[in-house]
C-alpha cells in the first residue's frame, strides 16, 4: 500500500507546489486580469484561506 501511495504522489507532482502558500499568493492575480476575474480569484482565495484555518 505504501508503494502505491508513493507512486501516486510522484505522479501528482505535488512536491513542485510546496513553495506555494497563502502568504505568497497574490489574491488579485497577475496584471491583465479583468475586474470580474480578479474579484472571483480574490473571493476563491478568501474562501480557501478561511477553510484552511477552521
PyMOL Python script that loads the backbone (N, CA, C, O; Angstrom):
from pymol import cmd

cmd.read_pdbstr("""\
ATOM      1  N   UNK A   1       0.818  -1.190   0.000  1.00  0.00           N
ATOM      2  CA  UNK A   1       0.000   0.000   0.000  1.00  0.00           C
ATOM      3  C   UNK A   1       0.868   1.262   0.000  1.00  0.00           C
ATOM      4  O   UNK A   1       0.533   2.257  -0.644  1.00  0.00           O
ATOM      5  N   UNK A   2       1.975   1.210   0.722  1.00  0.00           N
ATOM      6  CA  UNK A   2       2.870   2.366   0.778  1.00  0.00           C
ATOM      7  C   UNK A   2       3.465   2.667  -0.595  1.00  0.00           C
ATOM      8  O   UNK A   2       3.586   3.827  -0.987  1.00  0.00           O
ATOM      9  N   UNK A   3       3.831   1.623  -1.317  1.00  0.00           N
ATOM     10  CA  UNK A   3       4.408   1.800  -2.650  1.00  0.00           C
ATOM     11  C   UNK A   3       3.399   2.454  -3.589  1.00  0.00           C
ATOM     12  O   UNK A   3       3.760   3.303  -4.405  1.00  0.00           O
ATOM     13  N   UNK A   4       2.156   2.062  -3.472  1.00  0.00           N
ATOM     14  CA  UNK A   4       1.100   2.657  -4.303  1.00  0.00           C
ATOM     15  C   UNK A   4       0.957   4.135  -3.973  1.00  0.00           C
ATOM     16  O   UNK A   4       0.873   4.970  -4.874  1.00  0.00           O
ATOM     17  N   UNK A   5       0.929   4.456  -2.691  1.00  0.00           N
ATOM     18  CA  UNK A   5       0.804   5.848  -2.257  1.00  0.00           C
ATOM     19  C   UNK A   5       1.982   6.690  -2.760  1.00  0.00           C
ATOM     20  O   UNK A   5       1.787   7.802  -3.252  1.00  0.00           O
ATOM     21  N   UNK A   6       3.192   6.163  -2.638  1.00  0.00           N
ATOM     22  CA  UNK A   6       4.380   6.879  -3.113  1.00  0.00           C
ATOM     23  C   UNK A   6       4.352   7.067  -4.627  1.00  0.00           C
ATOM     24  O   UNK A   6       4.744   8.120  -5.130  1.00  0.00           O
ATOM     25  N   UNK A   7       3.895   6.064  -5.341  1.00  0.00           N
ATOM     26  CA  UNK A   7       3.796   6.163  -6.804  1.00  0.00           C
ATOM     27  C   UNK A   7       2.783   7.241  -7.198  1.00  0.00           C
ATOM     28  O   UNK A   7       3.053   8.059  -8.077  1.00  0.00           O
ATOM     29  N   UNK A   8       1.624   7.239  -6.551  1.00  0.00           N
ATOM     30  CA  UNK A   8       0.610   8.248  -6.852  1.00  0.00           C
ATOM     31  C   UNK A   8       1.111   9.650  -6.526  1.00  0.00           C
ATOM     32  O   UNK A   8       0.852  10.591  -7.277  1.00  0.00           O
ATOM     33  N   UNK A   9       1.817   9.793  -5.426  1.00  0.00           N
ATOM     34  CA  UNK A   9       2.358  11.101  -5.066  1.00  0.00           C
ATOM     35  C   UNK A   9       3.365  11.564  -6.103  1.00  0.00           C
ATOM     36  O   UNK A   9       3.363  12.734  -6.483  1.00  0.00           O
ATOM     37  N   UNK A  10       4.226  10.666  -6.568  1.00  0.00           N
ATOM     38  CA  UNK A  10       5.216  11.071  -7.573  1.00  0.00           C
ATOM     39  C   UNK A  10       4.534  11.454  -8.885  1.00  0.00           C
ATOM     40  O   UNK A  10       5.010  12.349  -9.584  1.00  0.00           O
ATOM     41  N   UNK A  11       3.455  10.810  -9.222  1.00  0.00           N
ATOM     42  CA  UNK A  11       2.716  11.150 -10.438  1.00  0.00           C
ATOM     43  C   UNK A  11       1.964  12.468 -10.316  1.00  0.00           C
ATOM     44  O   UNK A  11       1.701  13.132 -11.319  1.00  0.00           O
ATOM     45  N   UNK A  12       1.620  12.846  -9.097  1.00  0.00           N
ATOM     46  CA  UNK A  12       0.824  14.064  -8.879  1.00  0.00           C
ATOM     47  C   UNK A  12       1.636  15.342  -9.047  1.00  0.00           C
ATOM     48  O   UNK A  12       1.077  16.396  -9.350  1.00  0.00           O
ATOM     49  N   UNK A  13       2.952  15.255  -8.852  1.00  0.00           N
ATOM     50  CA  UNK A  13       3.846  16.418  -8.913  1.00  0.00           C
ATOM     51  C   UNK A  13       3.496  17.465  -7.843  1.00  0.00           C
ATOM     52  O   UNK A  13       3.807  18.644  -8.008  1.00  0.00           O
ATOM     53  N   UNK A  14       2.859  17.043  -6.763  1.00  0.00           N
ATOM     54  CA  UNK A  14       2.512  17.966  -5.684  1.00  0.00           C
ATOM     55  C   UNK A  14       3.744  18.551  -5.010  1.00  0.00           C
ATOM     56  O   UNK A  14       3.685  19.648  -4.455  1.00  0.00           O
ATOM     57  N   UNK A  15       4.863  17.825  -5.053  1.00  0.00           N
ATOM     58  CA  UNK A  15       6.081  18.346  -4.431  1.00  0.00           C
ATOM     59  C   UNK A  15       6.530  19.645  -5.098  1.00  0.00           C
ATOM     60  O   UNK A  15       7.205  20.458  -4.466  1.00  0.00           O
ATOM     61  N   UNK A  16       6.167  19.852  -6.356  1.00  0.00           N
ATOM     62  CA  UNK A  16       6.525  21.082  -7.063  1.00  0.00           C
ATOM     63  C   UNK A  16       5.739  22.293  -6.559  1.00  0.00           C
ATOM     64  O   UNK A  16       6.086  23.433  -6.866  1.00  0.00           O
ATOM     65  N   UNK A  17       4.689  22.046  -5.791  1.00  0.00           N
ATOM     66  CA  UNK A  17       3.834  23.126  -5.296  1.00  0.00           C
ATOM     67  C   UNK A  17       4.137  23.517  -3.857  1.00  0.00           C
ATOM     68  O   UNK A  17       3.440  24.360  -3.293  1.00  0.00           O
ATOM     69  N   UNK A  18       5.160  22.923  -3.251  1.00  0.00           N
ATOM     70  CA  UNK A  18       5.463  23.162  -1.844  1.00  0.00           C
ATOM     71  C   UNK A  18       5.751  24.617  -1.525  1.00  0.00           C
ATOM     72  O   UNK A  18       5.498  25.062  -0.405  1.00  0.00           O
ATOM     73  N   UNK A  19       6.268  25.361  -2.475  1.00  0.00           N
ATOM     74  CA  UNK A  19       6.611  26.765  -2.211  1.00  0.00           C
ATOM     75  C   UNK A  19       5.396  27.683  -2.284  1.00  0.00           C
ATOM     76  O   UNK A  19       5.480  28.852  -1.908  1.00  0.00           O
ATOM     77  N   UNK A  20       4.280  27.169  -2.759  1.00  0.00           N
ATOM     78  CA  UNK A  20       3.079  27.986  -2.881  1.00  0.00           C
ATOM     79  C   UNK A  20       2.336  28.024  -1.553  1.00  0.00           C
ATOM     80  O   UNK A  20       1.934  26.984  -1.031  1.00  0.00           O
ATOM     81  N   UNK A  21       2.158  29.203  -1.017  1.00  0.00           N
ATOM     82  CA  UNK A  21       1.490  29.362   0.264  1.00  0.00           C
ATOM     83  C   UNK A  21       0.472  30.483   0.173  1.00  0.00           C
ATOM     84  O   UNK A  21       0.461  31.242  -0.795  1.00  0.00           O
ATOM     85  N   UNK A  22      -0.378  30.586   1.174  1.00  0.00           N
ATOM     86  CA  UNK A  22      -1.318  31.707   1.236  1.00  0.00           C
ATOM     87  C   UNK A  22      -0.561  33.029   1.336  1.00  0.00           C
ATOM     88  O   UNK A  22      -1.013  34.049   0.816  1.00  0.00           O
ATOM     89  N   UNK A  23       0.575  33.008   1.995  1.00  0.00           N
ATOM     90  CA  UNK A  23       1.361  34.231   2.170  1.00  0.00           C
ATOM     91  C   UNK A  23       1.982  34.711   0.855  1.00  0.00           C
ATOM     92  O   UNK A  23       2.144  35.914   0.652  1.00  0.00           O
ATOM     93  N   UNK A  24       2.328  33.781  -0.034  1.00  0.00           N
ATOM     94  CA  UNK A  24       2.978  34.175  -1.280  1.00  0.00           C
ATOM     95  C   UNK A  24       1.989  34.362  -2.441  1.00  0.00           C
ATOM     96  O   UNK A  24       2.365  34.846  -3.508  1.00  0.00           O
ATOM     97  N   UNK A  25       0.755  33.986  -2.229  1.00  0.00           N
ATOM     98  CA  UNK A  25      -0.245  34.080  -3.295  1.00  0.00           C
ATOM     99  C   UNK A  25      -0.725  35.511  -3.469  1.00  0.00           C
ATOM    100  O   UNK A  25      -0.889  36.239  -2.490  1.00  0.00           O
ATOM    101  N   UNK A  26      -0.950  35.911  -4.705  1.00  0.00           N
ATOM    102  CA  UNK A  26      -1.473  37.244  -4.992  1.00  0.00           C
ATOM    103  C   UNK A  26      -2.979  37.134  -5.212  1.00  0.00           C
ATOM    104  O   UNK A  26      -3.416  36.738  -6.293  1.00  0.00           O
ATOM    105  N   UNK A  27      -3.788  37.482  -4.189  1.00  0.00           N
ATOM    106  CA  UNK A  27      -5.231  37.265  -4.282  1.00  0.00           C
ATOM    107  C   UNK A  27      -5.923  38.056  -5.391  1.00  0.00           C
ATOM    108  O   UNK A  27      -7.038  37.701  -5.774  1.00  0.00           O
ATOM    109  N   UNK A  28      -5.320  39.089  -5.910  1.00  0.00           N
ATOM    110  CA  UNK A  28      -5.923  39.830  -7.024  1.00  0.00           C
ATOM    111  C   UNK A  28      -5.356  39.365  -8.359  1.00  0.00           C
ATOM    112  O   UNK A  28      -5.708  39.908  -9.406  1.00  0.00           O
ATOM    113  N   UNK A  29      -4.487  38.369  -8.328  1.00  0.00           N
ATOM    114  CA  UNK A  29      -3.950  37.812  -9.555  1.00  0.00           C
ATOM    115  C   UNK A  29      -2.860  38.659 -10.176  1.00  0.00           C
ATOM    116  O   UNK A  29      -2.363  39.610  -9.574  1.00  0.00           O
ATOM    117  N   UNK A  30      -2.508  38.300 -11.366  1.00  0.00           N
ATOM    118  CA  UNK A  30      -1.467  38.999 -12.121  1.00  0.00           C
ATOM    119  C   UNK A  30      -2.081  40.175 -12.876  1.00  0.00           C
ATOM    120  O   UNK A  30      -3.298  40.276 -13.027  1.00  0.00           O
ATOM    121  N   UNK A  31      -1.217  41.045 -13.335  1.00  0.00           N
ATOM    122  CA  UNK A  31      -1.677  42.153 -14.167  1.00  0.00           C
ATOM    123  C   UNK A  31      -2.347  41.607 -15.420  1.00  0.00           C
ATOM    124  O   UNK A  31      -1.936  40.581 -15.961  1.00  0.00           O
ATOM    125  N   UNK A  32      -3.359  42.290 -15.863  1.00  0.00           N
ATOM    126  CA  UNK A  32      -4.030  41.874 -17.077  1.00  0.00           C
ATOM    127  C   UNK A  32      -5.328  41.132 -16.834  1.00  0.00           C
ATOM    128  O   UNK A  32      -6.092  40.902 -17.772  1.00  0.00           O
ATOM    129  N   UNK A  33      -5.592  40.755 -15.597  1.00  0.00           N
ATOM    130  CA  UNK A  33      -6.879  40.124 -15.306  1.00  0.00           C
ATOM    131  C   UNK A  33      -7.968  41.180 -15.355  1.00  0.00           C
ATOM    132  O   UNK A  33      -7.764  42.318 -14.932  1.00  0.00           O
ATOM    133  N   UNK A  34      -9.108  40.802 -15.865  1.00  0.00           N
ATOM    134  CA  UNK A  34     -10.248  41.701 -15.835  1.00  0.00           C
ATOM    135  C   UNK A  34     -10.775  41.840 -14.413  1.00  0.00           C
ATOM    136  O   UNK A  34     -10.455  41.029 -13.544  1.00  0.00           O
ATOM    137  N   UNK A  35     -11.570  42.853 -14.182  1.00  0.00           N
ATOM    138  CA  UNK A  35     -12.107  43.103 -12.836  1.00  0.00           C
ATOM    139  C   UNK A  35     -12.918  41.915 -12.325  1.00  0.00           C
ATOM    140  O   UNK A  35     -12.786  41.535 -11.162  1.00  0.00           O
ATOM    141  N   UNK A  36     -13.750  41.329 -13.174  1.00  0.00           N
ATOM    142  CA  UNK A  36     -14.570  40.186 -12.766  1.00  0.00           C
ATOM    143  C   UNK A  36     -13.699  39.001 -12.372  1.00  0.00           C
ATOM    144  O   UNK A  36     -13.954  38.358 -11.354  1.00  0.00           O
ATOM    145  N   UNK A  37     -12.675  38.704 -13.166  1.00  0.00           N
ATOM    146  CA  UNK A  37     -11.781  37.585 -12.862  1.00  0.00           C
ATOM    147  C   UNK A  37     -10.989  37.840 -11.584  1.00  0.00           C
ATOM    148  O   UNK A  37     -10.820  36.938 -10.763  1.00  0.00           O
ATOM    149  N   UNK A  38     -10.502  39.075 -11.415  1.00  0.00           N
ATOM    150  CA  UNK A  38      -9.746  39.406 -10.207  1.00  0.00           C
ATOM    151  C   UNK A  38     -10.639  39.278  -8.974  1.00  0.00           C
ATOM    152  O   UNK A  38     -10.195  38.783  -7.938  1.00  0.00           O
ATOM    153  N   UNK A  39     -11.883  39.717  -9.075  1.00  0.00           N
ATOM    154  CA  UNK A  39     -12.817  39.597  -7.950  1.00  0.00           C
ATOM    155  C   UNK A  39     -13.102  38.136  -7.632  1.00  0.00           C
ATOM    156  O   UNK A  39     -13.139  37.747  -6.464  1.00  0.00           O
ATOM    157  N   UNK A  40     -13.305  37.321  -8.674  1.00  0.00           N
ATOM    158  CA  UNK A  40     -13.569  35.894  -8.474  1.00  0.00           C
ATOM    159  C   UNK A  40     -12.371  35.195  -7.842  1.00  0.00           C
ATOM    160  O   UNK A  40     -12.530  34.374  -6.939  1.00  0.00           O
ATOM    161  N   UNK A  41     -11.182  35.521  -8.315  1.00  0.00           N
ATOM    162  CA  UNK A  41      -9.964  34.927  -7.763  1.00  0.00           C
ATOM    163  C   UNK A  41      -9.793  35.311  -6.299  1.00  0.00           C
ATOM    164  O   UNK A  41      -9.459  34.467  -5.469  1.00  0.00           O
ATOM    165  N   UNK A  42     -10.018  36.571  -5.985  1.00  0.00           N
ATOM    166  CA  UNK A  42      -9.880  37.020  -4.602  1.00  0.00           C
ATOM    167  C   UNK A  42     -10.915  36.353  -3.701  1.00  0.00           C
ATOM    168  O   UNK A  42     -10.607  35.988  -2.566  1.00  0.00           O
ATOM    169  N   UNK A  43     -12.126  36.196  -4.195  1.00  0.00           N
ATOM    170  CA  UNK A  43     -13.171  35.546  -3.401  1.00  0.00           C
ATOM    171  C   UNK A  43     -12.814  34.074  -3.160  1.00  0.00           C
ATOM    172  O   UNK A  43     -12.978  33.574  -2.047  1.00  0.00           O
ATOM    173  N   UNK A  44     -12.330  33.384  -4.188  1.00  0.00           N
ATOM    174  CA  UNK A  44     -11.923  31.983  -4.029  1.00  0.00           C
ATOM    175  C   UNK A  44     -10.773  31.863  -3.036  1.00  0.00           C
ATOM    176  O   UNK A  44     -10.761  30.963  -2.197  1.00  0.00           O
ATOM    177  N   UNK A  45      -9.807  32.773  -3.134  1.00  0.00           N
ATOM    178  CA  UNK A  45      -8.683  32.797  -2.197  1.00  0.00           C
ATOM    179  C   UNK A  45      -9.188  32.961  -0.766  1.00  0.00           C
ATOM    180  O   UNK A  45      -8.779  32.222   0.129  1.00  0.00           O
ATOM    181  N   UNK A  46     -10.072  33.925  -0.552  1.00  0.00           N
ATOM    182  CA  UNK A  46     -10.592  34.184   0.794  1.00  0.00           C
ATOM    183  C   UNK A  46     -11.325  32.973   1.353  1.00  0.00           C
ATOM    184  O   UNK A  46     -11.147  32.629   2.522  1.00  0.00           O
ATOM    185  N   UNK A  47     -12.142  32.326   0.536  1.00  0.00           N
ATOM    186  CA  UNK A  47     -12.857  31.129   0.999  1.00  0.00           C
ATOM    187  C   UNK A  47     -11.887  30.003   1.345  1.00  0.00           C
ATOM    188  O   UNK A  47     -12.039  29.343   2.373  1.00  0.00           O
ATOM    189  N   UNK A  48     -10.892  29.785   0.488  1.00  0.00           N
ATOM    190  CA  UNK A  48      -9.919  28.720   0.748  1.00  0.00           C
ATOM    191  C   UNK A  48      -9.107  29.001   1.999  1.00  0.00           C
ATOM    192  O   UNK A  48      -8.824  28.090   2.778  1.00  0.00           O
ATOM    193  N   UNK A  49      -8.732  30.251   2.195  1.00  0.00           N
ATOM    194  CA  UNK A  49      -7.943  30.607   3.366  1.00  0.00           C
ATOM    195  C   UNK A  49      -8.750  30.424   4.651  1.00  0.00           C
ATOM    196  O   UNK A  49      -8.237  29.898   5.639  1.00  0.00           O
ATOM    197  N   UNK A  50      -9.989  30.850   4.636  1.00  0.00           N
ATOM    198  CA  UNK A  50     -10.877  30.656   5.795  1.00  0.00           C
ATOM    199  C   UNK A  50     -11.054  29.170   6.078  1.00  0.00           C
ATOM    200  O   UNK A  50     -10.980  28.737   7.228  1.00  0.00           O
ATOM    201  N   UNK A  51     -11.289  28.386   5.017  1.00  0.00           N
ATOM    202  CA  UNK A  51     -11.474  26.939   5.183  1.00  0.00           C
ATOM    203  C   UNK A  51     -10.233  26.293   5.784  1.00  0.00           C
ATOM    204  O   UNK A  51     -10.336  25.408   6.633  1.00  0.00           O
ATOM    205  N   UNK A  52      -9.063  26.737   5.341  1.00  0.00           N
ATOM    206  CA  UNK A  52      -7.826  26.094   5.799  1.00  0.00           C
ATOM    207  C   UNK A  52      -7.508  26.403   7.266  1.00  0.00           C
ATOM    208  O   UNK A  52      -6.741  25.677   7.899  1.00  0.00           O
ATOM    209  N   UNK A  53      -8.082  27.452   7.795  1.00  0.00           N
ATOM    210  CA  UNK A  53      -7.794  27.819   9.185  1.00  0.00           C
ATOM    211  C   UNK A  53      -8.895  27.398  10.148  1.00  0.00           C
ATOM    212  O   UNK A  53      -8.790  27.632  11.352  1.00  0.00           O
ATOM    213  N   UNK A  54      -9.948  26.778   9.627  1.00  0.00           N
ATOM    214  CA  UNK A  54     -11.025  26.362  10.546  1.00  0.00           C
ATOM    215  C   UNK A  54     -10.967  24.889  10.837  1.00  0.00           C
ATOM    216  O   UNK A  54     -11.796  24.376  11.589  1.00  0.00           O
TER     217      UNK A  54
END
""", "prot")
cmd.dss("prot")
cmd.show_as("cartoon", "prot")
cmd.util.cbc("prot")
cmd.orient("prot")
